[in-house]
Amino acid sequence: MSMDNPDTHPDFARGGGQAYRGYEKTGVLPEDPELTHTDPGTPMGDLMRRFWQPVCLSEELTDVPRAIRILGEDLVAFRDKSGRVGVLHRHCAHRGASLEYGIIQETGIRCCYHGFHWDVDGTLLDAPGEPDGGERMSRTVGQGAYPAFERYGMVFAYMGGYDQMPKFPEWEFFHTYDDLEFASYSNIYPCNWLQVFDNIPDQIHTSQLHSPHMRVIGDDDDGGYPTTAFNPVFAQLPVMEYASVRDDTAMIFSAGRRVGRERVWVRLNDVILPNLTLHPHTAEDGREARYFHRVYMARWYVPIDDENSIVFGLRMFGDSIDPYGTGDKSKCGYDKADFLDGQTGERPREVAQRLPGDWDAVTSQRRIARHAMENPTKEDVGVYMNRKNLRMAVRGENPSMAQTAVHARANAGRRNYVYTNNTVLDIPVREGDDDALVREVCKKVLEIVVAGDAYEGVERDAFIDGALRDYERSFAAAAAAE
């Protein structure tokens, strides 16, 4: 007798083709190592090492060394008494004792076990017990070290080949407003770096996970607005557009939302290879016209190893970037952030289950998400576009990701421009096909900011601002002509 016969188990009849298929779906497919593995010698690990990466927060550097693990390497970070930052291999090149127990010196660090003294560049300065103090030994023995420096509360290190080391990119978001202030933070994720990175081009989640309705209302619920949700306008289902930009070295997703009947709010985010995302203000609600309002937060997604990762974030403060005054510097720091609850694993499980956030959803995809087991929809375009760009870069199929090309502006001392912004335009509803209109507006805003690449500095900002205002005025002119 067929087990699909509905009379066999009437209480559990297979009413559809995929009903009760658990036994047939028990297999777990392997991860995608090309994109998820980042240890030394792996393709993605080599790509990551060609860029300056944040490795810890400045606040983690105290009077004792800080043991860190980045890209599968055990390291130690410290600030010597002269103020220089060192990022060294953790195990002393003499006999392998951990330099996390080293004693920080005026210059460099001294291993606690036998007193070997290493400079921040890995040069052996002293070897007690050697007749010449280690001078001869220093010609052939050195401690593994990476160039490192502090900026905006983070320690950046270059972990690639020394001969290919680029200049640190002078991103424009460091300079967009005269009253900018900065604070750094980190969020620790016990999962692979890529699924945390994927969470950003996956913008359907903002209207679902961050909806005020994504909650379990228990007897003790006070009815307050959930702390894991964006404002109600932000949480509405957006009209999404995606574009691969700058010769496939980045992608843009734009989210268009109708605000009342008179305004369209367009939100553009950069997703930049290999592991940087940029975000405009998350408190925007479209209540007033706004033109090319810039980067409010930058985030680097850095692998600890294949099953653990850190988000290093840079938050921008000041009246220009935060007109609503919603930021709180005191909430930024090690494994915390000031913009939404659910960014860390510090909440009790029973709280997270009733009010889930990003950390809970992302880490629940297994320690390494299984791409081969996904069933994507049209709203996953951004995730797959970004993965495609990553794969081309890893395979060396995109010449624009070659070291000389991707770092050309930085090496020439020019700022790296980005497209991230909030723009709110006075554009009335188009009856019958308003979603199509919102989509047109998204495309036009991106077209204008991309055209701004023909200009530099304040001329670029002026061109983009003027073009957006001209576009907005065209709708009023068209209405007046009818």
Secondary structure as UniProt FT lines:
FT   TURN            3..4
FT   TURN            6..8
FT   HELIX           10..12
FT   TURN            17..20
FT   HELIX           22..25
FT   HELIX           33..36
FT   TURN            40..41
FT   HELIX           43..48
FT   TURN            49..50
FT   STRAND          52..57
FT   HELIX           58..60
FT   STRAND          66..70
FT   TURN            71..72
FT   STRAND          73..79
FT   TURN            81..82
FT   STRAND          85..89
FT   TURN            93..95
FT   HELIX           99..101
FT   STRAND          103..104
FT   STRAND          109..110
FT   TURN            112..114
FT   STRAND          117..118
FT   TURN            120..121
FT   STRAND          123..126
FT   TURN            128..129
FT   TURN            131..136
FT   HELIX           137..139
FT   STRAND          145..146
FT   STRAND          148..151
FT   TURN            152..153
FT   STRAND          154..158
FT   HELIX           162..164
FT   HELIX           172..174
FT   TURN            178..179
FT   STRAND          181..189
FT   HELIX           193..198
FT   TURN            199..201
FT   HELIX           204..208
FT   TURN            209..210
FT   TURN            212..213
FT   TURN            219..220
FT   TURN            227..228
FT   TURN            232..235
FT   STRAND          239..245
FT   TURN            246..249
FT   STRAND          250..259
FT   TURN            260..262
FT   STRAND          263..272
FT   TURN            273..275
FT   STRAND          276..280
FT   TURN            282..283
FT   STRAND          290..293
FT   STRAND          295..305
FT   TURN            306..307
FT   STRAND          308..317
FT   TURN            319..321
FT   TURN            323..324
FT   HELIX           329..331
FT   TURN            334..335
FT   HELIX           349..354
FT   HELIX           358..363
FT   TURN            364..365
FT   HELIX           371..373
FT   HELIX           378..380
FT   HELIX           381..394
FT   TURN            395..396
FT   HELIX           399..401
FT   HELIX           403..406
FT   HELIX           408..411
FT   TURN            412..413
FT   STRAND          421..426
FT   TURN            431..432
FT   HELIX           434..451
FT   HELIX           452..454
FT   HELIX           457..481
//
